[in-house]
Amino acid sequence: MTLRNYIQEMAKKVLAGGALAADEAVKLAGAAGSDRYLLFAEAARIRDTFVGATVHLCSIINAKSGRCAENCAFCAQSAHHDTGVEVYPLVDEDEIVRCAALAEQNGAGCYGIVTSGTRINKAEELDSVCRAVSRIKAETGISPSCSLGIMDGETALRLKNAGMETYHHNLETSRSFFPQICTTHDYEDDVATIRAAKSVGLRVCCGGIFGLGESFAQRIEMALTLRELNVDSVPLNFLNPVAGTRLEAADNLTPLECLTIIAVYRFLLPDKRLSVCGGREKNLRELQSWMFLAGANGTMTGNYLTTPGRPPELDRQMLKDLELPVEGCCGAEN
């Protein structure tokens, strides 16, 4: 069977309700030339069938920056790296709510409150975030989410009762590659956080970052973990190397490889929201609009945590040119 026919057979399998195995996905990732464009087209067809073509926009605020005790190799906010990143404590509630209103004006349907550090302080910090979430629910029409690090069920319930709808917590990479990226906490701590959020009825936004030096098989390994955990949305981030981090010299991705990752993830996670987030400007370059042709149905608009994004008006124009409807959730790196 030619690879072209194989792509079509795998698409039929997914459209009929089947689930791809790891070796089947690895074979799809080998598509090149015109076969690669067929892979993108079939991924878009799967997307349209399971979740529709409507694009969902999200936005975030870096609500607490720097001095993180974790040693994630890519992160500008790690205390183990000297990156010159701005360092500040949790911003006040008024600023969090103001930025939520601005995100809503820019077309985002989901707004993430993101804090640096292993976990949030359960006293003053959590109280402040809960008050901000409640105000966002009362004063805006945007859906509030949080990304506060490793979390237990008690904290998840407090956030839910305050009005939070989605918890974001990335796995970052596969279980087998994780020790190459972070050694200050265990992979199972992240898995437990996702389960804690799901256990109280929250939506979970969980994905990772590509271009860290992982193999394609390890990218698929992470996708299968996300499928097992039954997360609701998956942010796909692409490394934007930051000077001062362990991965400052990494240059592991091309635009077509990024698009192939998106497409294969759509084959593996047909009914999930796949949002392209951090690093898209650097890694997709002139092919940014192709992320939707390759099966994505969401993106982050505005700035990321420590790096600037595109002006929201450019994203709105891109979607208008693609004639894609916008509804306006997820998480990003960088």
KEKE-3310 file (N, C-alpha, C; in steps of 0.2 Angstrom, whole numbers, plus 5000, padded with zeros to 4 digits):
npx = (5004:5003:5010:5001:4988:4988:4987:4974:4967:4969:4962:4949:4947:4948:4937:4927:4926:4936:4952:4968:4984:5000:5011:5004:5002:5015:5019:5011:5017:5028:5025:5028:5032:5018:5010:5011:5003:4991:4989:4987:4975:4966:4967:4960:4948:4944:4944:4933:4922:4921:4922:4919:4922:4923:4933:4942:4946:4959:4966:4979:4985:5000:5001:5009:5026:5042:5056:5053:5054:5056:5065:5063:5069:5067:5061:5059:5056:5062:5071:5083:5089:5097:5089:5085:5072:5057:5052:5040:5027:5011:4999:4987:4969:4961:4969:4970:4956:4954:4962:4956:4944:4949:4954:4942:4937:4945:4942:4943:4937:4941:4950:4965:4972:4988:5001:5018:5029:5029:5017:5002:5001:4991:4985:4985:4987:4979:4966:4965:4966:4954:4944:4946:4943:4929:4924:4927:4918:4906:4907:4911:4910:4918:4926:4933:4949:4962:4980:4989:4999:5005:4992:4979:4964:4956:4960:4956:4942:4939:4942:4933:4921:4922:4920:4928:4930:4939:4954:4971:4985:5000:5008:5020:5029:5033:5031:5043:5053:5053:5062:5073:5070:5065:5069:5065:5052:5040:5034:5022:5016:5011:5001:4993:4988:4980:4970:4965:4958:4949:4941:4933:4924:4929:4933:4948:4963:4976:4992:5007:5025:5034:5049:5060:5069:5064:5059:5049:5041:5040:5032:5020:5018:5015:5003:4995:4995:4987:4976:4972:4970:4959:4958:4951:4954:4969:4983:4995:5012:5026:5044:5051:5066:5074:5087:5099:5092:5093:5090:5093:5100:5093:5086:5075:5064:5054:5043:5034:5036:5030:5017:5014:5014:5003:4993:4994:4991:4978:4973:4975:4968:4954:4942:4945:4948:4961:4973:4984:4997:5010:5025:5021:5023:5037:5040:5031:5030:5028:5018:5008:4994:4991:4989:4976:4972:4978:4971:4970:4959:4959:4967:4980:4978:4986:4998:5011:5018:5031:5035:5032:5016:5007:4998:4981:4972:4978:4977:4963:4961:4967:4959:4947:4951:4952:4940:4934:4923:4922:4923:4927:4948:4962:4981:4997:5015:5031)
npy = (4994:5011:5026:5036:5030:5024:5035:5039:5027:5027:5039:5035:5025:5033:5042:5033:5030:5023:5021:5027:5017:5019:5015:5016:5030:5035:5031:5039:5051:5051:5056:5065:5078:5078:5069:5074:5085:5079:5073:5084:5089:5078:5078:5090:5087:5077:5085:5094:5085:5080:5091:5102:5117:5129:5142:5144:5156:5161:5169:5176:5181:5185:5183:5182:5183:5174:5168:5154:5138:5127:5117:5117:5115:5124:5135:5153:5158:5151:5149:5144:5148:5162:5174:5187:5190:5198:5200:5198:5199:5192:5200:5213:5211:5220:5223:5210:5208:5219:5216:5204:5209:5217:5206:5200:5210:5209:5198:5185:5170:5163:5166:5165:5165:5165:5159:5159:5147:5132:5128:5137:5149:5144:5153:5169:5171:5162:5166:5179:5176:5168:5178:5187:5178:5177:5190:5191:5182:5189:5202:5201:5193:5183:5167:5161:5154:5145:5144:5137:5129:5114:5105:5101:5092:5099:5113:5114:5112:5124:5134:5131:5133:5147:5151:5147:5139:5131:5122:5124:5114:5110:5094:5095:5087:5070:5056:5048:5056:5067:5067:5072:5086:5091:5090:5093:5090:5076:5067:5061:5070:5080:5073:5069:5081:5085:5075:5078:5090:5085:5077:5085:5090:5100:5107:5102:5109:5104:5101:5102:5106:5107:5103:5102:5093:5080:5064:5060:5049:5051:5062:5057:5048:5057:5062:5050:5049:5060:5057:5046:5052:5059:5073:5090:5100:5104:5112:5116:5120:5127:5127:5143:5148:5154:5165:5161:5150:5132:5127:5137:5137:5128:5122:5115:5113:5114:5124:5115:5103:5107:5108:5095:5089:5095:5089:5075:5075:5078:5067:5058:5063:5066:5072:5083:5100:5107:5119:5130:5138:5145:5151:5150:5160:5161:5148:5143:5154:5161:5152:5152:5153:5140:5132:5129:5123:5111:5105:5111:5119:5131:5145:5155:5172:5188:5192:5181:5172:5177:5182:5192:5191:5190:5205:5206:5210:5206:5193:5192:5196:5187:5175:5180:5181:5167:5163:5158:5154:5162:5158:5160:5141:5137:5135:5142:5141:5150)
npz = (5000:4996:5003:5002:5000:5012:5021:5018:5021:5035:5039:5036:5045:5057:5055:5056:5069:5075:5084:5082:5083:5091:5082:5070:5069:5069:5057:5049:5051:5043:5031:5016:5003:4991:4998:5011:5010:5008:5020:5028:5023:5025:5039:5042:5037:5046:5058:5054:5054:5067:5077:5070:5060:5066:5074:5089:5100:5112:5127:5137:5154:5161:5176:5187:5188:5185:5195:5197:5205:5198:5185:5171:5155:5145:5150:5152:5164:5175:5190:5189:5177:5169:5162:5162:5163:5167:5184:5195:5209:5212:5202:5205:5208:5201:5189:5183:5180:5172:5161:5157:5152:5141:5133:5130:5122:5111:5105:5111:5118:5129:5144:5152:5168:5173:5183:5189:5196:5206:5212:5218:5231:5245:5253:5253:5239:5232:5237:5231:5218:5216:5220:5209:5198:5201:5199:5185:5180:5183:5178:5165:5148:5146:5147:5161:5165:5173:5177:5187:5191:5199:5207:5220:5224:5233:5230:5217:5218:5225:5216:5206:5212:5213:5200:5190:5175:5167:5169:5166:5163:5157:5151:5145:5138:5133:5144:5144:5139:5148:5159:5153:5152:5164:5181:5193:5198:5198:5184:5186:5195:5188:5180:5191:5194:5183:5184:5196:5193:5184:5192:5200:5191:5182:5166:5156:5150:5142:5136:5127:5123:5108:5100:5108:5107:5107:5100:5086:5089:5103:5104:5099:5109:5120:5115:5116:5130:5133:5127:5135:5147:5144:5141:5138:5129:5119:5120:5108:5108:5101:5102:5106:5107:5121:5126:5138:5144:5145:5133:5123:5111:5103:5088:5081:5073:5058:5047:5040:5048:5060:5056:5052:5065:5070:5062:5064:5077:5076:5070:5080:5091:5088:5092:5100:5106:5097:5099:5093:5100:5109:5101:5087:5078:5076:5072:5062:5053:5038:5035:5045:5044:5039:5049:5052:5041:5043:5053:5065:5077:5085:5093:5101:5105:5105:5117:5124:5138:5142:5130:5115:5106:5090:5085:5089:5079:5067:5068:5068:5055:5047:5050:5044:5031:5028:5029:5040:5053:5070:5087:5099:5121:5132:5133:5134:5131:5133)
capx = (5000:5007:5008:4995:4983:4988:4984:4967:4964:4969:4957:4943:4947:4946:4930:4922:4926:4942:4957:4975:4989:5006:5014:5001:5003:5022:5019:5008:5022:5033:5023:5032:5029:5011:5007:5010:4997:4985:4988:4984:4968:4962:4966:4955:4941:4942:4942:4926:4918:4921:4922:4917:4927:4924:4939:4941:4952:4960:4971:4981:4989:5006:4999:5015:5032:5049:5058:5050:5059:5057:5071:5062:5075:5065:5058:5063:5055:5065:5076:5089:5091:5098:5086:5083:5064:5054:5050:5035:5022:5004:4996:4981:4963:4959:4972:4968:4949:4954:4965:4950:4939:4952:4954:4936:4936:4950:4939:4945:4932:4943:4955:4969:4976:4994:5006:5024:5030:5027:5010:5000:5001:4984:4982:4983:4987:4973:4961:4965:4964:4947:4940:4947:4938:4922:4923:4927:4912:4901:4908:4913:4907:4923:4926:4939:4953:4968:4986:4993:5004:5003:4986:4976:4957:4953:4961:4952:4935:4938:4942:4927:4916:4923:4918:4933:4928:4944:4960:4976:4991:5003:5012:5026:5032:5031:5034:5049:5057:5052:5068:5078:5068:5064:5070:5063:5046:5039:5029:5015:5013:5007:4996:4988:4984:4974:4965:4961:4954:4943:4937:4928:4920:4932:4937:4955:4967:4983:4996:5015:5029:5038:5056:5064:5074:5061:5058:5041:5038:5039:5027:5014:5017:5012:4996:4991:4993:4982:4969:4970:4967:4953:4958:4946:4958:4976:4987:5001:5016:5032:5049:5054:5072:5076:5093:5099:5090:5097:5088:5094:5103:5089:5083:5073:5058:5052:5035:5030:5036:5025:5010:5013:5013:4996:4989:4995:4987:4971:4971:4975:4963:4949:4936:4947:4950:4968:4974:4991:4999:5016:5030:5019:5025:5043:5041:5026:5032:5023:5013:5003:4987:4990:4988:4969:4971:4981:4967:4968:4953:4960:4974:4980:4979:4989:5005:5012:5020:5037:5037:5026:5013:5005:4993:4975:4969:4981:4974:4956:4961:4969:4953:4942:4953:4951:4932:4933:4919:4926:4918:4931:4951:4969:4986:5003:5021:5035)
capy = (5000:5017:5030:5040:5026:5023:5041:5038:5022:5029:5044:5032:5022:5038:5044:5027:5029:5020:5025:5025:5015:5023:5014:5019:5037:5036:5030:5045:5057:5050:5059:5070:5080:5079:5065:5078:5089:5075:5072:5090:5089:5073:5080:5095:5083:5074:5091:5096:5080:5079:5097:5108:5122:5135:5143:5146:5160:5162:5174:5174:5186:5182:5186:5181:5181:5173:5165:5148:5134:5121:5118:5116:5117:5129:5141:5159:5160:5147:5152:5140:5151:5169:5176:5194:5190:5203:5197:5202:5195:5192:5207:5214:5209:5225:5222:5204:5209:5224:5212:5200:5213:5218:5200:5199:5215:5207:5192:5179:5167:5161:5170:5161:5168:5161:5161:5155:5143:5125:5129:5143:5149:5143:5158:5176:5171:5158:5170:5184:5173:5167:5184:5189:5174:5178:5196:5190:5179:5194:5208:5201:5187:5179:5161:5161:5148:5146:5139:5139:5124:5108:5107:5096:5092:5104:5119:5113:5114:5131:5138:5129:5137:5154:5152:5145:5133:5127:5122:5122:5112:5106:5089:5098:5082:5063:5053:5045:5062:5072:5068:5077:5092:5094:5085:5095:5087:5070:5068:5059:5076:5083:5069:5069:5088:5084:5070:5082:5095:5082:5074:5090:5092:5105:5106:5102:5111:5101:5099:5103:5110:5103:5106:5101:5087:5074:5061:5060:5044:5053:5067:5053:5045:5062:5062:5045:5050:5065:5053:5041:5056:5062:5081:5093:5104:5103:5118:5114:5125:5126:5131:5149:5147:5160:5166:5160:5144:5126:5126:5143:5136:5123:5124:5108:5113:5118:5125:5109:5098:5109:5107:5088:5088:5097:5085:5069:5075:5078:5060:5054:5066:5069:5076:5088:5106:5108:5126:5132:5143:5149:5149:5149:5166:5160:5142:5143:5159:5163:5147:5152:5151:5133:5128:5128:5118:5105:5102:5115:5123:5136:5148:5160:5178:5192:5190:5174:5173:5182:5184:5195:5188:5195:5210:5203:5212:5202:5186:5192:5197:5180:5171:5183:5179:5160:5163:5153:5157:5162:5158:5162:5140:5133:5137:5142:5142:5155)
capz = (5000:4995:5009:5000:5002:5019:5024:5017:5025:5042:5040:5036:5052:5062:5054:5058:5076:5077:5087:5080:5088:5091:5076:5064:5069:5067:5049:5046:5052:5038:5025:5013:4997:4990:5003:5017:5009:5009:5027:5031:5021:5029:5046:5042:5036:5053:5062:5053:5056:5074:5081:5066:5058:5070:5077:5096:5102:5119:5128:5144:5157:5165:5182:5192:5184:5187:5201:5198:5207:5193:5181:5165:5151:5140:5153:5154:5171:5179:5194:5187:5171:5169:5156:5162:5162:5172:5190:5199:5212:5209:5200:5209:5205:5196:5183:5180:5177:5166:5155:5154:5148:5135:5129:5127:5116:5105:5102:5114:5122:5136:5147:5157:5173:5173:5188:5189:5202:5206:5214:5221:5239:5246:5257:5250:5232:5230:5239:5227:5211:5217:5219:5202:5194:5202:5196:5178:5178:5185:5174:5158:5145:5144:5151:5165:5166:5177:5176:5194:5193:5202:5211:5222:5223:5237:5227:5211:5220:5227:5210:5202:5216:5212:5194:5185:5170:5164:5172:5161:5166:5152:5153:5142:5134:5135:5150:5143:5138:5153:5163:5150:5152:5171:5186:5200:5200:5194:5179:5189:5199:5183:5179:5196:5194:5178:5187:5202:5190:5181:5197:5202:5185:5178:5159:5157:5144:5143:5130:5128:5119:5104:5097:5114:5106:5107:5094:5084:5093:5109:5103:5099:5116:5124:5113:5119:5137:5133:5125:5140:5152:5141:5142:5134:5124:5119:5117:5104:5108:5098:5106:5104:5112:5125:5128:5145:5145:5143:5126:5120:5104:5099:5081:5079:5069:5052:5047:5038:5053:5065:5053:5053:5072:5071:5058:5067:5083:5075:5069:5087:5096:5083:5095:5105:5103:5096:5099:5092:5104:5109:5096:5080:5074:5074:5069:5056:5049:5033:5035:5051:5042:5037:5055:5052:5035:5045:5058:5072:5078:5090:5093:5106:5102:5110:5120:5128:5145:5142:5123:5112:5100:5085:5086:5088:5073:5062:5068:5065:5047:5044:5050:5040:5024:5028:5029:5046:5059:5076:5093:5104:5127:5131:5137:5130:5133:5130)
cpx = (5004:5005:5002:4989:4982:4985:4976:4963:4964:4963:4950:4942:4945:4939:4925:4922:4932:4948:4964:4980:4995:5010:5011:5002:5010:5023:5016:5013:5027:5031:5027:5029:5022:5007:5006:5004:4991:4984:4985:4976:4964:4961:4961:4948:4939:4940:4935:4921:4916:4919:4920:4923:4928:4930:4938:4947:4953:4965:4973:4984:4994:5005:5004:5021:5038:5049:5055:5056:5060:5062:5070:5066:5073:5062:5062:5061:5058:5070:5083:5092:5092:5096:5085:5076:5062:5051:5045:5030:5016:5001:4989:4975:4961:4962:4971:4961:4950:4957:4960:4946:4942:4953:4948:4935:4940:4947:4940:4939:4934:4949:4958:4973:4982:4999:5012:5025:5027:5020:5009:5000:4993:4981:4981:4982:4981:4967:4960:4963:4956:4942:4941:4942:4931:4920:4923:4921:4906:4901:4910:4909:4912:4924:4933:4942:4959:4973:4990:4997:5001:4997:4982:4968:4954:4954:4957:4945:4934:4938:4936:4921:4916:4921:4922:4930:4933:4950:4966:4982:4995:5008:5019:5028:5030:5034:5041:5055:5058:5058:5073:5076:5067:5065:5068:5056:5045:5033:5022:5012:5009:5001:4991:4984:4979:4969:4961:4956:4948:4939:4932:4924:4923:4934:4944:4958:4974:4986:5004:5018:5033:5044:5061:5070:5071:5060:5050:5038:5036:5033:5020:5013:5014:5004:4992:4990:4988:4975:4967:4967:4961:4952:4953:4949:4965:4979:4994:5006:5023:5038:5051:5060:5073:5083:5094:5097:5094:5096:5089:5096:5099:5086:5081:5067:5058:5045:5031:5030:5030:5018:5009:5011:5005:4991:4989:4991:4980:4969:4970:4970:4958:4944:4938:4949:4958:4969:4982:4993:5006:5021:5027:5022:5032:5044:5037:5028:5027:5017:5008:4996:4985:4988:4981:4968:4974:4977:4966:4962:4953:4967:4974:4981:4982:4996:5005:5014:5026:5039:5031:5023:5011:4999:4986:4972:4972:4978:4967:4956:4962:4963:4948:4944:4952:4944:4930:4929:4923:4921:4922:4930:4957:4974:4993:5010:5025:5033)
cpy = (5006:5021:5034:5036:5024:5028:5040:5033:5024:5034:5040:5028:5027:5040:5039:5026:5025:5024:5022:5022:5019:5021:5016:5027:5039:5035:5036:5051:5056:5053:5064:5072:5080:5075:5069:5082:5086:5074:5078:5090:5084:5075:5085:5092:5080:5079:5093:5091:5079:5085:5103:5112:5128:5136:5146:5150:5161:5167:5173:5181:5182:5186:5186:5179:5180:5169:5158:5143:5128:5123:5116:5119:5123:5135:5147:5161:5156:5150:5149:5143:5159:5172:5184:5195:5195:5198:5201:5197:5195:5199:5207:5212:5214:5224:5216:5205:5214:5220:5207:5203:5215:5212:5199:5204:5213:5200:5185:5177:5164:5165:5166:5166:5163:5163:5157:5152:5136:5124:5135:5143:5149:5148:5164:5175:5168:5163:5175:5182:5171:5173:5187:5185:5176:5185:5195:5187:5184:5200:5208:5194:5182:5173:5161:5154:5150:5141:5141:5134:5118:5109:5101:5097:5098:5111:5119:5115:5121:5135:5137:5133:5144:5156:5150:5139:5128:5127:5120:5120:5107:5100:5091:5093:5075:5061:5051:5050:5067:5073:5072:5084:5095:5088:5087:5093:5081:5071:5066:5065:5080:5079:5069:5076:5088:5080:5074:5087:5091:5079:5079:5093:5098:5103:5106:5104:5109:5099:5099:5107:5106:5107:5106:5096:5080:5071:5062:5055:5046:5059:5063:5050:5050:5062:5056:5045:5055:5062:5049:5046:5060:5070:5083:5097:5103:5109:5115:5120:5123:5130:5137:5150:5154:5160:5165:5153:5138:5125:5132:5142:5131:5126:5118:5108:5117:5119:5119:5103:5100:5107:5099:5086:5089:5091:5078:5069:5075:5071:5056:5057:5070:5073:5081:5094:5106:5115:5127:5138:5146:5146:5149:5154:5164:5153:5141:5148:5161:5157:5147:5150:5144:5129:5125:5123:5112:5102:5105:5118:5128:5139:5153:5167:5183:5190:5184:5176:5178:5184:5187:5190:5193:5199:5206:5204:5208:5195:5186:5193:5190:5175:5173:5181:5171:5158:5157:5157:5157:5162:5161:5158:5137:5136:5138:5143:5149:5162)
cpz = (5000:5002:5008:5002:5009:5023:5024:5021:5033:5044:5040:5043:5057:5061:5056:5065:5079:5080:5084:5085:5087:5084:5070:5064:5067:5060:5046:5046:5047:5031:5022:5006:4997:4995:5009:5016:5010:5016:5030:5029:5024:5036:5047:5041:5043:5058:5061:5055:5063:5078:5076:5064:5061:5074:5084:5098:5110:5120:5136:5147:5161:5172:5188:5188:5187:5193:5202:5200:5203:5188:5174:5160:5146:5143:5155:5161:5177:5183:5192:5181:5173:5163:5156:5162:5168:5178:5194:5203:5209:5208:5204:5205:5200:5189:5180:5177:5171:5160:5152:5150:5141:5130:5126:5121:5110:5102:5105:5118:5128:5138:5153:5162:5175:5178:5187:5195:5202:5208:5217:5228:5240:5250:5253:5242:5229:5231:5233:5220:5211:5216:5212:5197:5195:5199:5188:5176:5179:5180:5167:5155:5144:5149:5155:5166:5170:5176:5182:5196:5196:5207:5214:5222:5227:5233:5221:5213:5222:5221:5206:5206:5215:5205:5188:5181:5168:5168:5167:5165:5160:5155:5150:5137:5136:5141:5150:5142:5143:5157:5160:5150:5159:5176:5193:5202:5196:5189:5182:5193:5194:5181:5184:5196:5189:5181:5192:5199:5187:5186:5200:5197:5181:5171:5160:5150:5146:5137:5132:5123:5115:5101:5103:5113:5106:5100:5092:5088:5100:5109:5103:5106:5121:5122:5116:5126:5138:5132:5131:5146:5150:5143:5137:5128:5125:5116:5114:5104:5104:5100:5102:5109:5115:5127:5136:5148:5143:5135:5121:5112:5100:5093:5078:5075:5063:5052:5045:5044:5058:5062:5053:5060:5073:5068:5062:5074:5082:5073:5075:5091:5091:5086:5100:5102:5103:5095:5098:5095:5104:5103:5089:5076:5071:5070:5062:5051:5044:5032:5041:5049:5041:5043:5055:5046:5037:5051:5064:5071:5083:5090:5099:5103:5107:5112:5124:5135:5145:5135:5119:5106:5095:5087:5085:5081:5067:5062:5066:5058:5044:5044:5045:5032:5023:5028:5034:5051:5065:5082:5099:5110:5126:5135:5133:5134:5130:5132)
residu = (MET:THR:LEU:ARG:ASN:TYR:ILE:GLN:GLU:MET:ALA:LYS:LYS:VAL:LEU:ALA:GLY:GLY:ALA:LEU:ALA:ALA:ASP:GLU:ALA:VAL:LYS:LEU:ALA:GLY:ALA:ALA:GLY:SER:ASP:ARG:TYR:LEU:LEU:PHE:ALA:GLU:ALA:ALA:ARG:ILE:ARG:ASP:THR:PHE:VAL:GLY:ALA:THR:VAL:HIS:LEU:CYS:SER:ILE:ILE:ASN:ALA:LYS:SER:GLY:ARG:CYS:ALA:GLU:ASN:CYS:ALA:PHE:CYS:ALA:GLN:SER:ALA:HIS:HIS:ASP:THR:GLY:VAL:GLU:VAL:TYR:PRO:LEU:VAL:ASP:GLU:ASP:GLU:ILE:VAL:ARG:CYS:ALA:ALA:LEU:ALA:GLU:GLN:ASN:GLY:ALA:GLY:CYS:TYR:GLY:ILE:VAL:THR:SER:GLY:THR:ARG:ILE:ASN:LYS:ALA:GLU:GLU:LEU:ASP:SER:VAL:CYS:ARG:ALA:VAL:SER:ARG:ILE:LYS:ALA:GLU:THR:GLY:ILE:SER:PRO:SER:CYS:SER:LEU:GLY:ILE:MET:ASP:GLY:GLU:THR:ALA:LEU:ARG:LEU:LYS:ASN:ALA:GLY:MET:GLU:THR:TYR:HIS:HIS:ASN:LEU:GLU:THR:SER:ARG:SER:PHE:PHE:PRO:GLN:ILE:CYS:THR:THR:HIS:ASP:TYR:GLU:ASP:ASP:VAL:ALA:THR:ILE:ARG:ALA:ALA:LYS:SER:VAL:GLY:LEU:ARG:VAL:CYS:CYS:GLY:GLY:ILE:PHE:GLY:LEU:GLY:GLU:SER:PHE:ALA:GLN:ARG:ILE:GLU:MET:ALA:LEU:THR:LEU:ARG:GLU:LEU:ASN:VAL:ASP:SER:VAL:PRO:LEU:ASN:PHE:LEU:ASN:PRO:VAL:ALA:GLY:THR:ARG:LEU:GLU:ALA:ALA:ASP:ASN:LEU:THR:PRO:LEU:GLU:CYS:LEU:THR:ILE:ILE:ALA:VAL:TYR:ARG:PHE:LEU:LEU:PRO:ASP:LYS:ARG:LEU:SER:VAL:CYS:GLY:GLY:ARG:GLU:LYS:ASN:LEU:ARG:GLU:LEU:GLN:SER:TRP:MET:PHE:LEU:ALA:GLY:ALA:ASN:GLY:THR:MET:THR:GLY:ASN:TYR:LEU:THR:THR:PRO:GLY:ARG:PRO:PRO:GLU:LEU:ASP:ARG:GLN:MET:LEU:LYS:ASP:LEU:GLU:LEU:PRO:VAL:GLU:GLY:CYS:CYS:GLY:ALA:GLU:ASN)
# end
